[in-house]
Amino acid sequence: MPFNIFNADIDILKESFLQEKQIALSVLRLDKIHPVVSGNKLFKLHYFLQDALQSTHKTILTFGGAYSNHLAATAFACKANGLKSIGIVRGEKPPQLSSTLQQCIENNMQLKFITRERYDKKEDAYFLQQLKNEFGECIIIPEGGYHPLGAKGAALINSLFKANTYTHICTATGTATTLAGLLQSANSNQKIINVPVLKGMVDIDKRIDFLNAGDIKKNQLTTFNNYDFGGYAKKTPELISFMNYLWHQHQLPSDFVYTAKLFFAIFDKAKQDFFPAASNILCLHTGGLQGNNSLPRGTLLF
């Protein structure tokens, strides 16, 4: 595949309150791996792409909403690898397509818009067979890569840093696929911090069971709830202000769906003395910056 997923920068965030508490905070810049297939997306796609390249039909079908980073990444990755891509989009086709969906079309993804009621059946075997009847044989990737293969790919992220040096590995969570991958590959002395971006996400354990399909290190998992800012893709003026602070202070871009909520939670918990002295924290920047294109011009400093 024409991507190098085994190289990423690590930024150190220097804040006076962290230094006073003797806490080190770093960011694994997965967003810098590639301008389109950024963040954790390519890792979650890794084994699906391998399977598609080895198959005879060489078609990938997957799911997402109008602002889905997963759809955008899949479309680009398939085009780069000579694969056909089909995107099943949640909701009726709008008069004006989002910048994300326009990008998908530019990368040769065939889009099919379906009602939200039908979309809710995206894991139903009969519905999936109907899609195969319509589009032909294909490799189906669940929304966000939510599948044991997606978690196996996410586990590759651990190879990008010296695992023994970090006491806490932190990620924002949507489907929990990346979270499961981190748990698979974590050392026994590391804590994995989970920041859900969906409101009322109470099925983390069930998701991890499905994604890992085996031994699970749940004793290493800590969840920081109540940092969803109203729910998935929701935002407040406080969150936008924090995003601008991160850029002004650290030249660190973030997105309001995932990474801004992660960084806000880690800062807030550090101020509340959750992390003991000598903690060495690593946050995953999981990309998704293209989602900021939906904000009015001038909202962000970057």
C-alpha positions in Angstrom: 0.0 0.0 0.0 1.3 3.5 -0.8 1.1 4.7 2.8 3.6 4.6 5.6 1.7 4.1 8.8 4.7 3.3 10.9 6.0 6.9 11.3 4.5 9.7 13.3 5.8 12.7 15.2 5.4 13.1 19.0 4.8 16.7 20.3 5.4 17.6 24.0 2.9 20.1 25.5 4.5 22.3 28.1 2.0 23.9 30.5 3.0 25.5 33.7 0.3 23.6 35.7 1.6 20.3 34.4 5.1 21.2 35.3 4.0 22.1 38.8 2.4 18.7 39.1 5.4 16.9 37.6 3.3 15.6 34.8 4.6 15.0 31.2 2.1 15.3 28.4 2.8 14.3 24.8 0.7 14.0 21.7 1.2 11.3 19.0 0.5 13.2 15.8 -1.3 10.5 13.8 -3.0 13.4 12.0 0.3 14.2 10.2 0.7 10.7 8.7 -1.3 11.7 5.6 -3.4 14.8 4.7 -6.5 12.7 3.9 -6.1 9.2 5.4 -5.0 10.7 8.7 -5.1 9.7 12.3 -6.3 6.3 13.3 -8.3 5.7 10.1 -5.6 4.1 8.1 -4.7 1.7 10.9 -8.3 0.5 11.2 -8.5 0.1 7.4 -5.1 -1.7 7.2 -6.2 -5.3 7.3 -9.4 -4.7 5.3 -7.3 -3.2 2.5 -5.0 -6.1 2.6 -7.9 -8.5 2.2 -9.4 -6.5 -0.6 -6.2 -6.4 -2.5 -5.9 -10.2 -2.3 -9.6 -10.8 -3.3 -10.9 -11.2 -6.8 -13.7 -8.5 -6.7 -11.5 -5.8 -5.2 -14.4 -3.7 -3.9 -15.0 -2.2 -0.4 -18.3 -1.1 0.9 -18.7 0.8 4.1 -20.9 3.2 6.1 -20.9 6.7 7.4 -22.7 10.0 7.9 -22.3 13.2 5.9 -19.2 14.3 7.8 -17.7 10.8 8.2 -13.8 10.8 8.5 -14.1 7.1 7.9 -15.8 7.5 4.5 -13.3 10.1 3.4 -10.4 8.0 4.4 -11.8 4.8 2.8 -12.5 6.6 -0.5 -9.0 7.9 -0.7 -7.3 4.7 0.4 -9.3 2.6 -2.1 -8.5 5.0 -5.0 -4.8 4.9 -4.1 -4.8 1.1 -4.0 -6.8 0.7 -7.2 -9.9 -0.6 -5.4 -13.5 0.3 -6.0 -15.3 1.9 -3.0 -19.0 2.2 -2.1 -20.3 4.4 0.7 -23.7 3.9 2.3 -24.6 7.3 3.7 -27.0 7.9 6.6 -30.0 10.0 5.7 -31.6 11.4 2.5 -29.4 13.1 -0.1 -29.2 16.8 0.8 -29.5 19.6 -1.8 -25.8 20.5 -1.0 -23.4 17.8 -0.2 -21.0 18.3 2.7 -17.3 18.9 1.9 -16.6 15.4 3.2 -19.0 13.7 0.7 -17.7 15.9 -2.1 -14.2 14.7 -1.3 -15.5 11.1 -1.4 -16.9 11.6 -4.9 -13.7 13.2 -6.1 -12.0 10.0 -4.9 -14.3 7.8 -7.0 -16.5 6.6 -4.1 -20.0 5.6 -5.3 -22.5 6.9 -2.7 -25.9 5.5 -1.8 -28.1 7.6 0.5 -30.6 5.6 2.7 -33.0 6.6 5.4 -31.9 6.6 9.0 -34.3 3.7 9.6 -32.6 1.6 7.0 -29.2 2.7 8.1 -29.9 1.4 11.6 -30.0 -2.1 10.1 -26.4 -1.8 8.9 -25.4 -4.8 11.1 -28.3 -6.9 10.0 -27.2 -10.0 8.0 -30.3 -9.8 5.6 -29.7 -6.1 5.0 -26.0 -6.7 4.2 -26.9 -9.5 1.8 -29.3 -7.1 0.0 -26.4 -4.7 -0.4 -24.3 -7.5 -1.9 -27.1 -8.4 -4.2 -27.2 -4.8 -5.4 -23.6 -4.0 -5.7 -22.0 -7.5 -6.1 -19.5 -9.3 -4.0 -17.5 -6.9 -1.8 -15.6 -6.7 1.5 -17.9 -4.9 3.9 -16.3 -2.7 6.6 -18.6 -1.7 9.4 -19.0 2.0 10.3 -15.8 3.4 11.7 -14.0 0.0 11.2 -16.0 -1.4 14.1 -14.8 -5.0 13.7 -12.1 -7.3 15.2 -9.9 -6.6 12.1 -10.3 -2.9 12.7 -9.1 -3.3 16.3 -6.2 -5.5 15.1 -5.2 -2.7 12.8 -5.5 -0.1 15.6 -3.2 -2.2 17.7 -0.4 -1.4 15.3 -0.4 2.2 16.7 1.6 0.9 19.6 4.5 0.3 17.3 4.9 4.1 16.9 6.1 4.8 20.4 8.2 3.3 23.1 5.5 1.7 25.0 7.4 1.3 28.2 7.9 5.1 28.7 4.3 6.1 29.0 2.2 5.5 32.1 -1.1 6.5 30.4 -2.3 6.2 26.8 -5.3 8.3 26.0 -7.8 8.3 23.2 -11.2 9.8 22.2 -13.8 7.1 21.6 -16.5 6.7 19.1 -16.9 3.1 18.1 -14.2 2.0 20.6 -12.3 0.2 17.8 -9.1 2.2 18.5 -9.6 1.8 22.2 -9.8 -2.0 21.8 -6.6 -2.0 19.8 -4.7 0.0 22.4 -5.9 -2.5 25.1 -4.7 -5.4 22.9 -1.2 -4.0 22.6 -0.7 -2.2 25.9 1.9 -3.2 28.4 0.6 -4.6 31.7 1.8 -1.5 33.7 0.0 1.0 31.4 -3.3 2.7 32.0 -5.6 3.3 29.0 -7.8 6.4 29.2 -11.0 6.4 27.3 -12.9 9.7 26.6 -16.3 8.9 24.9 -17.5 11.5 22.5 -21.0 10.1 22.4 -23.5 11.1 25.0 -24.5 8.2 27.4 -22.1 5.7 25.9 -22.6 2.9 28.4 -21.7 -0.2 26.3 -17.9 0.1 26.3 -17.3 -3.3 27.9 -19.6 -5.0 25.4 -17.9 -3.3 22.5 -14.4 -4.3 23.8 -15.6 -7.9 24.2 -16.7 -8.0 20.6 -13.6 -6.2 19.2 -11.0 -8.2 21.1 -12.7 -11.6 20.9 -10.6 -13.0 23.7 -8.6 -11.9 26.8 -9.3 -8.3 27.7 -7.3 -6.0 30.0 -10.2 -4.2 31.4 -8.5 -3.6 34.7 -6.2 -1.2 32.8 -9.1 0.9 31.4 -10.3 4.1 32.9 -13.2 6.1 31.3 -13.6 9.9 31.6 -17.3 10.5 31.2 -19.1 13.8 30.8 -16.8 15.4 28.2 -19.0 14.8 25.2 -20.1 18.5 25.2 -23.7 17.6 24.4 -23.1 14.5 22.2 -21.5 13.3 19.0 -20.3 16.3 16.8 -21.8 18.7 19.4 -19.8 21.6 20.6 -20.0 24.7 22.9 -18.3 28.1 22.9 -16.1 26.7 25.7 -14.8 23.9 23.5 -14.2 26.2 20.5 -12.3 28.6 22.8 -10.2 25.7 24.0 -9.4 24.6 20.5 -8.1 28.1 19.7 -6.1 28.0 22.9 -4.4 24.8 21.8 -3.5 26.3 18.5 -2.3 29.6 19.9 -0.3 28.0 22.7 1.0 24.8 21.1 0.3 25.1 17.4 -1.8 22.0 17.9 -4.9 21.7 15.6 -7.8 19.7 16.9 -11.3 18.8 15.8 -14.5 19.4 17.7 -15.8 15.9 17.2 -13.0 13.9 18.8 -9.6 15.3 19.7 -10.6 18.6 21.3 -12.8 16.7 23.7 -9.9 14.4 24.5 -7.4 17.1 25.2 -10.0 19.1 27.2 -10.7 16.0 29.4 -7.0 15.3 30.0 -6.3 19.0 30.9 -9.3 19.1 33.2 -8.5 15.8 35.0 -4.8 16.8 35.4 -6.0 20.0 37.1 -8.2 17.9 39.4 -5.1 15.9 40.4 -6.3 12.6 38.8 -2.8 11.9 37.5 -0.1 11.2 40.1 3.2 13.0 40.0 5.7 11.5 37.5 2.9 10.5 35.2 4.0 10.3 31.6 0.9 10.8 29.4 0.5 10.2 25.7 -2.6 11.4 23.9 -3.5 10.1 20.4 -4.3 12.7 17.9 -6.6 10.6 15.8 -7.0 13.1 12.9 -10.4 14.1 11.7 -9.5 17.7 11.1 -11.5 17.8 7.8 -14.6 17.9 10.0 -13.8 21.5 11.0 -14.7 22.5 7.4 -18.3 22.6 8.5 -17.6 25.5 10.9 -18.2 29.1 9.8 -15.2 30.8 8.5 -13.2 32.6 11.2 -14.5 30.3 14.0 -11.0 28.8 14.4 -7.6 30.4 14.3 -6.2 27.6 12.1 
